[in-house]
Amino acid sequence: MIKFSVKFCISTAFAVLIILSSCASAVNISEELSPAELIQRAQEATDKNRYRTALMYYQTLHDRNQTTIDLVITAEYEIAFIHYKQKKYQQAKTELNAVLEYYNKPDAELYPQQFKRLSQIVLEKINKKEKPLSPKNKK
């Protein structure tokens, strides 16, 4: 009976800790933040490996700027890159390919070109990581 009570107390304390820590990581994003401020805060969070917070800032940037294609592409690329850093390769590949689709549109030369090339580079890296070693390369 005592073992059960101790285990129950430890489990309950652990559950409360998880709930409190997940609440603490929630970010209240002000409506007054400019796109540049959202990007800056997302980059700061990424630099500290606070990917969930960074994703929230980039998603907010995306959602608030649907009519500004440069910002949409920026947000979508950065979200995909975070997923790449998290080793969520399939998700990142899907998202990076979606970014590249923007560059198949008639006005693509007007879009920020760095995200096209960066998407291609990251996709190449993912493909290399996923490519099994050939018998020649194994040692």
N, C-alpha and C positions, 0 to 999 in steps of 0.2 A: 504494500500500500504506500509506503514512504517513497519507494523508487518511482512509482507511478506519479506521485505528487511532485517530486523533484523534476522528473522528465516533463510533466505538464507545465510546471512553472518556467522551466528553461525554454520550452517550445513557445509558450505564450510570450515570454520576454523577447525571444528572437523575432516572432511575428510582429510585435509592436515596434521593434527596432527597424525592421524592414519597411513597415508602413511609414514610420516617421522619416526615414532616410529618403524614401521615394517622394514624400511630400516636400522635403527640403530641396530636392532637385528640380521641383517645378519652378518655372520662371514666369513671372508676371510681366508680359511684354507691353510696354506703354504704346498706346495708339499714336503718340506724338513722335516716336522715333522715325527718323528719315531712313530711306534705303541704305545710305552710307553708314549710318549708325547701326542698323541691323547687321550689315555685313561685318563691320568692325567688331561688334560684340560676338558674332558667330566665330570670327577668326580667333578672337581672344579665348573663347571657350575651346575651340579646336586645339589651340596651342597648349592648353592645359589638359588635353585628352578628355574633356567634358563633352563627349560627342552627342549625348542626348540633348544637352542645352544648345549646342551648335545647330543640331538638326531643327530644333524648335525655332531658332532665329531664322534659319534659311527657309523653313516652311512658311513662316510668317512673311518673309520677304516675297516669296512666291505668291502667296495668297493675296497679299495687299497690292500687288503690282501686275495683275493679269494682263493689262493692256500695254505694258512696257516690255517688249520682247527681250531686250538686253538683260533686264533684271530677272525675267523668267528663266532664261538660259543660264545666267549666273547661278541662280538658286538651284536649278536642277543639276548643273554640273557639280557644284559643291556638295550637294546631298549625295550624289553618286560617289564622289571622291571619299567622303566620310565612310560610306559603306565599303569601299575598297580598303580603306585603312583598317576597318573592323574585320577584314577578311571575309566579308559577305560578297564573294566574287560573283555569284550568279545574279544577285540583286544589282550589284554595281554594273555588270555587263548590260543588263536590260536597261538600266537608267542611262548609261553612257551611249548606248545605241539610240535611245530616244532623243538625247541631245544632238547626236549626229544627224538625225532626221530633219532637224530644223534647217540644216545646211543643204538640203535637197529641195528647198523651196525657191521660188523665183527671186526673192529679194535677199537671198542668203549672203550676198557680198556686203550687205549693210549690217549684218549681225557681228557680234564680237568674235573675231576669228581665233583668238587664243583658246577658246573653249573647244573649238573643233579639233585643233591639233592636240590639246591636252587630253581630250577624250580618246583620240586615236592612240596616244602614247600609253595611257593607262590600260586600254583594251589589249594592247600588245603585251604589256607586263602581265596582265591576268592570263592571257593565252600561254605565255611562257611558264607561268606557275602551274597551270593546269596540264600542260603538255607532259605526258609521261616520258621518263628518260628512255632513250633508245638503248639497245644492248651495247652499242659502241660507247655511249656516254657513261654507262655504269662502270664503276671501278671498285 
